[in-house]
Amino acid sequence: MPEGPEIRRAADRVQKALAHLPVMEIFFAFPQLKGYESLLQGTKITRVDTKGKAMLIRFDNGYTMYSHNQLYGRWYVKQAYEYPKTNRQLRVAIHNEKKSALLYSASDIEVMRDEEVHLHPFIARVGPDILSEDVTSGDILTRMEAFRKRKWAHLLLDQGFVAGIGNYLRSEILFVSGIHPTLRPMDCRDDQLILAADAIIHLMKQSYETAGITNDLQLVEKLKQEGLTRSRYRHWVFNREGASCYRCGTEIEKIMAASRRLYYCPHCQSK
């Protein structure tokens, strides 16, 4: 499933393609949305926001289109009325005179008035979005206190804590913070909590800026020069089971937590 940085990058592409030019045509695959096609035709898209893994396309007539990619959804940006070769099912198509933004395979799509967006069940419960809102380390530390009894391995996947963190970011945040995945915020030292708050913000932003790289960028350049492939230099620990930790040389281990893969270094993240 795409995580917050991937959705924000997709939103950037959609906004660049569609903002400020009139919508020539809009298509919705689902019958309950067909009535909005004529309502949105001729409008302009003012901006494209994100809230974690959800995208919010804002139209200048007071309406917003909400979409959540879930597991299989994917946005494509093409030249006007050009469609990709894919077996995916087209769910939404937005065309202007130059570009088309096409959403395939997603099933969670709604159109609502701007003033109703905050009432949407997902938007209402989700935590702050690092990439679309002004969020500080202090804000994250305050939120940790409210979730202090939750195990980190579960907490970081809870979109009600911080929006947009998914499986690879979970492992990477815990590694950079030196936190064992079975611990809870209440089990951690103050310095670990500060590291975790900083890591949540820093790694989310770095992943967005680098298309998914969470490893130290200086180390990444060194590993590239050594001939390592992207899959080997991209992350500190995620998807590196059996490989040596870049910091201490200990073998990276994998466990299952919240029914998903989690990777950690038993030395750098001791209990």
N, C-alpha and C positions, 0 to 999 in steps of 0.2 A: 504493500500500500504506500502511495506517495506520502511523504511527511511534509510538515509545514514549509520547509525551504523549497521543495519541489512545486508545491501549490502556489507559493508566492512568485516563483519564476514563471510558472504558467500564466498567472494573472498579469505579470508584466508583459508577456507576449501578447495576450489578448488585449490589454489596454493599448499597447503601442499600435496594434493593427486596427482597432475599432474606435478609439476615443475621438470625439469631436467631428466625425463624419456622419451624415445621416444614415440610419439603418434603412437599406433598400428593401430588405426582406428578412424575416425571421421565421424559422420553422421549429415547431415542437412536435416530437413524435407521440407524446402522450395525449390522449383525447381531452383530459381535464385541463390542459394548457392551451388548447387550440384557440380559445377565445382571446388569448393575449396576443396572438400574431398581428391582428389588425391594430390593436391598441399600441403596440410597440413599433410598428412600421412607421418610418419617418422621424422617429425620435433620434436623439443623439446620446451616446454613452458618455457620461461625464467622468467616470473613473471606475476602476475595478479594485475592490478591497478583498482582503482575506480575513478569515477568523479561524486560525488553525488550519484544518484540512478542508474548510468550506470556502467557496468563492462567492463574492457578492458583486454582481454587475449592476451598476447604478445607471438608470436612464433619466433623462432630463424632464420627464413628465411625472416624476414622483413615484416611479415603480422600481423595484429591485428584483433581479433574478438570483435566487439562491441555488447553488449546486454543491453537492458533495461527491467527490469521485469514488468514495468507498474503496473497494479492492481493485476494481477493473476499469474505472472511468479514466478517460484520457482526452485532453484537449489537443487539437491540431490547429495551427494557423497556416492558411494557404492563400495563394492568389485568389481573387474573387471567383467563386463557383468552381474552384478546383478541389477535387475530393481525393483523399489518399486511397491507395489500394489496401484494403483491410477487410477482415471478416467480422470486425466489430459492428455493432448496431448504432446507427446515427440517432442521437437523442435530441440535440439542439444544433441548429445552424444559424449563424448571424452573419449577414452579408452587407457590406457597403460597396462602393464603386471600385475599391482597390483590393480589399481583403475579405476573407471569410474565416470566422472562428467556429470550429466544429467540435462538439462534445460527443464522444462515443462511449457507449457501454454503461454510463452512469444511470442510476435509477432514482436518485434522491434529488429531485429538481422541483422548485416552486417559484412562483411569481407572487409578490406581495407589495403592498404600499410601503413606502419608506418607513413610515411611523410604526409599522407592524414588525419590522425586522427583529427588533430586540425581544419580541415575544416568541419568536420561533423556538421550538424546544431545544434545538442544538445550540443556537446562539445564546439563549437564556442561561444555559448551564455551563458553557465553556469558559475557561480561564482566559487570561490576557494573551494577546498575540504579540510576540516579541518583534515580528517583522512589520507589523502594521500599526503598532501603538507605542507610545513612549513608556517603556517599562524599565525600571531600575533594579539593581541588585537588592536594594532595600525592600522594594515591592515583593520580590520573590521570597526573601527571608520572612516577611510578614505572612505570606501564604503558607510557607513551610510550617509555621506554628499551628495553623489551623488543621494541617494534615500530619501532625507530628507522630501519630501512632500508626501510620500506614507504612508498610515495607516499601523501600525505595523502588524495588523491582516492579511493584504494582503502581505505585504513586506516579512514576514518570510516564506511564501510559494512560493515566487518567486525564482526559482532556479538560476536566473541571479544575485541575491544578494549574497547568500551563498548556495553552493550545498549541498543537502542531508537533509535539514530541512523539516520535514513533520508535520503532525497534532499534534502528542503528544509533539514533541519538541517545537512547536510554543507556546502552552499553558505554558509549563514548563519554557521556556526562559523568557516569559513576567512576570510570577509570580516571579521568582528569581530576576528579575530586578526591580520589583515594578512598572511596567508600565501597565496602563489601555489599553486594546486592541483597543480602538477607537482613541488613540493618534497616532501622527506621530513623527519621530525623531526630527523634528523641534520644537515640543511641549514639549520636554523633557529637564530636567536639565542635565548638564554635568555629574553629578555623576550617573544618570540613564543610560546615554549612555555608560559610562565606565562599569557599571554593566552588561548591555546588551551584550557588546562586549565580556566581560569575560565569561558570561553565555553561549553564543553561542559556544565558544571553549570548556569550561569545561563540559557542559552537553552533547555535542556531543561525547567527549572522554569518559566520564563516562558511557554513554549509551552503547557505543561500548564495553567497558571493562566489564560491568556487565550484558550484554544481555538485556538492555532496562530499567534499573533502573535509574531514574532521581531524586529521593528523596535524602535527606541528608543521607549518608550511616550510620552514627552513629544513627540517628533516625530510620533507617530501622532495624538495629539490635535490638533496643529497642522494636519496634513494632512486630518483629518476636518473641521475648521472651514473648510478651503479647498474642501471638497466632494468630495474624492477618495473613490473606492469602496474597499471592503475589499481587493479584489484588488490595488490599487495601493499601499495603505499597509501591508499585512500584513508584507512582508519587506523586508530591506535590498536584496538582489540577486536572490533566487530568483524565477524566472519574470518577470524584468524586462529581458530582452534588448532592447537598443536604447534603453532609458530612461536618464536621467541618474542617476549615483550621487548619493545623498542627502548624501554628505560632500564630494565634490570636483567633481561635475558631469560626470565622464568617462562615456562611454557604456558601459553594462553589456554584457558579452559572454557568449555561451553556447558551451560545448564539450561533447563527449561524453566521459565518463570512466567506466570500469567499465560501459559500455553504457547509461549513464543521463545525463540532462541535468545539467550543472553550470554555475552562473552565477557570474561574478566581475567585479571592477573592476580593469582593467589598471593603473590608477594606484595605488589603495590597496593592491593586492596584487601589487606588482611583484616580480620575482625577486631 
